[in-house]
Amino acid sequence: MKNSNMKAINGIGKACSIISRIAMIFCIIGSVFCLIGIGAVAAIPTDKINLSGNADATITVSVDDLDMSGMKFNINGDKNGFSIDSTTDNISIDDDKVDFDGVWSMNIDNVSSDDESTTFKLSGDFSDFDKSAVKRKMIFSIIEAFVSVTATAVMLFFAGRLFKALSKCETPFTEDIVKKTKFLGWAFVVYAVVIGVSLPVVISALAILMLAYVFAYGAQLQKESDETL
C-alpha cells in the first residue's frame, strides 16, 4: 500500500503538472501573437503613422530638487533664464526644449522665477514627433514581451516535466527526479537573467537547486539502503 505522503506528492504533482501545462500553452500562444505583432508593426509604412494637435503646459517648481513618479530634476533659474539637469534616462532638458526620449519634444516658451519658485511654460506640436522612433519603440516593446513570455514558457516546460515525474514516482529520491529538479533550477536562473534579476526569482532558483541536492542526497541514501538489504 502506498504511503500517504507519497500519495500527496503524486496528487500535488499531477495538479501542478496540469496547471503548468495550461500556463505554458497560454505563454506559447502569447509568443505567437507577439511575433505576429512584430511583423504587423514592421509592415506599417512610416508615413501612415500620423498624429495631429498641440499641447501646452505650465509647470511651477517650488523646491530645488523635484522627485515625482521616479523622475528627478534639479532646477535652477531666475527671471533671465534657467537650466534643468535631469537624471531620468528618457527625458533630456536644455535651455529651450524638453526632449522625450527622442520621440517628441516641447519648446520652453517662457520662464519666470522668484525666491521661492520657478514657473515655465511649454508648448509642442504633435505632428513633430519622430515617426521612425515611434515605430522602433513599438517593435522593441513587443520584442521585450516576446522574450519574457518565451522565457516563462521554457521555465514552465521544465517545471511540467518535474511535476509529471512526481505525479507517477514511487519515491522522489531517484536520479530522474534529481535531474529534472536541477534542470528546473537552472531554467529559473536563465529566466531571472532574461526578465531581469530580482530577489524573489533568485531565491526561488537557489531554493530549487538546493532541493535538487536534497533529493540527490536522499537518492544516495536510498541506494545505500537498498544495497544493504
C-alpha positions in Angstrom: 0.0 0.0 0.0 1.4 3.4 -1.0 2.5 5.7 1.8 0.1 8.7 2.5 2.9 11.2 2.0 3.7 9.6 -1.4 0.0 9.8 -2.3 0.1 13.5 -1.5 3.2 14.0 -3.6 1.6 12.2 -6.5 -1.6 14.2 -6.2 0.1 17.6 -5.9 2.5 16.7 -8.7 -0.5 15.8 -11.0 -2.3 19.0 -10.2 0.8 21.2 -10.8 1.6 19.3 -14.0 -1.8 20.2 -15.4 -1.6 23.8 -14.3 1.9 24.3 -15.7 0.9 22.7 -19.0 -2.1 25.0 -19.4 0.0 28.1 -18.4 2.7 27.0 -20.9 0.1 26.8 -23.7 -1.1 30.3 -22.9 2.5 31.5 -23.0 3.1 29.8 -26.4 0.0 31.5 -27.7 1.3 34.8 -26.3 4.6 34.3 -28.1 2.9 33.6 -31.4 0.8 36.8 -31.1 4.0 38.8 -30.2 5.6 37.5 -33.4 2.5 38.4 -35.4 2.6 41.9 -33.7 6.2 42.4 -34.6 5.5 41.6 -38.2 2.4 43.8 -38.3 4.1 46.8 -36.8 7.2 46.4 -39.1 4.9 46.3 -42.1 3.2 49.6 -41.3 4.5 52.3 -43.6 6.2 55.1 -41.6 4.3 57.8 -43.5 1.0 56.2 -42.3 1.8 57.0 -38.7 0.2 60.4 -38.1 -0.8 62.5 -35.1 -2.2 66.0 -35.1 -2.8 68.6 -32.5 -0.8 70.6 -30.0 -0.1 70.7 -26.3 0.6 73.4 -23.8 1.8 73.0 -20.2 2.6 75.3 -17.3 4.9 73.9 -14.5 5.7 75.6 -11.3 8.5 74.2 -9.1 8.9 75.3 -5.5 11.8 73.1 -4.5 15.3 72.8 -5.7 15.1 69.0 -6.1 11.9 67.6 -7.5 11.2 63.8 -7.3 7.9 62.9 -8.9 7.0 59.5 -10.3 10.6 58.4 -10.4 11.8 61.4 -12.4 14.3 63.6 -10.6 15.1 67.1 -11.7 17.5 69.7 -10.4 16.2 73.1 -11.5 18.0 76.4 -11.2 16.8 79.7 -12.7 16.0 83.4 -12.5 13.9 85.9 -14.5 16.5 85.9 -17.3 16.8 82.2 -17.9 17.3 78.8 -16.2 18.8 75.4 -16.7 17.4 72.0 -15.7 19.5 68.9 -15.1 17.6 65.7 -15.4 18.6 62.3 -14.0 15.9 60.4 -15.9 17.1 58.3 -18.9 14.0 59.1 -21.1 13.8 62.9 -20.8 16.5 65.4 -21.6 16.1 69.1 -20.9 18.2 72.1 -22.1 17.6 75.8 -22.0 14.9 75.9 -24.7 13.5 72.4 -25.2 12.3 69.3 -23.4 13.0 66.1 -25.3 11.0 62.9 -24.6 13.3 60.0 -25.4 13.9 61.3 -29.0 10.3 60.7 -29.9 8.8 64.1 -29.3 9.9 67.5 -27.8 8.2 70.6 -26.4 9.5 74.1 -26.6 10.2 76.1 -23.5 8.4 79.4 -24.3 8.6 81.4 -21.1 10.3 81.3 -17.7 9.6 83.3 -14.5 11.4 82.9 -11.2 11.3 84.4 -7.7 13.0 83.5 -4.4 10.6 80.6 -3.8 9.7 79.0 -7.1 10.3 78.8 -10.9 7.5 78.7 -13.4 7.9 77.7 -17.0 5.6 77.3 -19.9 5.9 74.5 -22.6 4.3 74.1 -26.0 4.5 71.4 -28.6 3.0 70.2 -31.9 2.2 66.5 -32.0 2.9 66.4 -35.7 6.6 67.0 -34.9 7.0 63.5 -33.3 9.6 61.2 -34.8 7.6 58.5 -36.7 10.5 56.2 -37.1 11.3 56.4 -33.4 7.7 55.5 -32.5 7.8 52.5 -34.8 11.1 51.3 -33.4 9.9 51.6 -29.8 6.7 49.7 -30.6 8.7 46.9 -32.1 11.2 46.9 -29.3 8.4 46.8 -26.7 6.8 43.8 -28.4 10.2 42.0 -28.7 10.6 42.5 -24.9 7.2 41.0 -24.3 8.1 38.1 -26.6 11.3 37.3 -24.8 9.7 37.5 -21.4 6.7 35.2 -22.4 9.0 32.7 -24.2 11.3 32.5 -21.2 8.3 31.9 -19.0 7.2 29.1 -21.4 10.6 27.4 -21.2 10.6 27.6 -17.4 7.1 26.1 -17.3 8.2 23.3 -19.6 10.9 22.2 -17.2 8.5 22.6 -14.3 5.9 20.5 -16.0 8.5 17.7 -16.6 9.3 17.6 -12.9 5.7 17.7 -11.8 4.8 14.9 -14.2 7.6 12.8 -12.8 6.5 13.5 -9.3 2.9 12.5 -10.1 4.0 9.0 -11.1 7.0 8.2 -9.0 7.1 5.7 -6.1 9.8 7.8 -4.4 11.1 11.3 -5.0 14.7 10.1 -4.3 15.6 8.9 -7.8 18.1 10.1 -10.4 15.3 11.1 -12.7 13.7 13.4 -10.2 17.1 14.9 -9.2 18.0 15.6 -12.9 14.6 17.2 -13.6 14.8 19.3 -10.5 18.3 20.6 -11.4 17.1 21.4 -14.9 14.2 23.5 -13.4 16.6 25.3 -11.1 18.9 26.3 -13.9 15.9 27.2 -16.0 14.9 29.6 -13.2 18.4 31.1 -13.3 18.2 31.8 -17.1 14.7 33.1 -16.5 16.0 35.6 -13.9 18.7 36.8 -16.3 16.3 37.2 -19.2 13.4 39.1 -17.4 15.7 41.0 -15.1 17.3 39.8 -11.9 15.0 40.2 -8.9 15.4 38.9 -5.4 12.3 36.6 -5.3 13.3 34.9 -8.6 16.9 34.4 -7.4 15.8 33.0 -4.1 13.4 30.6 -6.0 16.2 29.4 -8.3 18.5 28.8 -5.3 15.8 27.0 -3.4 15.0 24.7 -6.3 18.7 23.9 -6.8 19.1 23.3 -3.1 16.0 21.0 -3.3 17.7 19.1 -6.1 20.8 18.4 -4.0 18.5 17.3 -1.1 16.8 14.8 -3.5 20.3 13.7 -4.6 21.4 13.1 -1.1 18.1 11.2 -0.4 18.6 9.1 -3.6 22.1 8.3 -2.4 20.8 7.1 1.0 18.1 5.2 -0.7 20.6 3.4 -2.9 22.8 2.5 0.0 19.8 1.2 1.9 18.7 -1.0 -1.0 22.2 -2.4 -1.4 22.4 -3.1 2.3 19.1 -5.0 2.2 
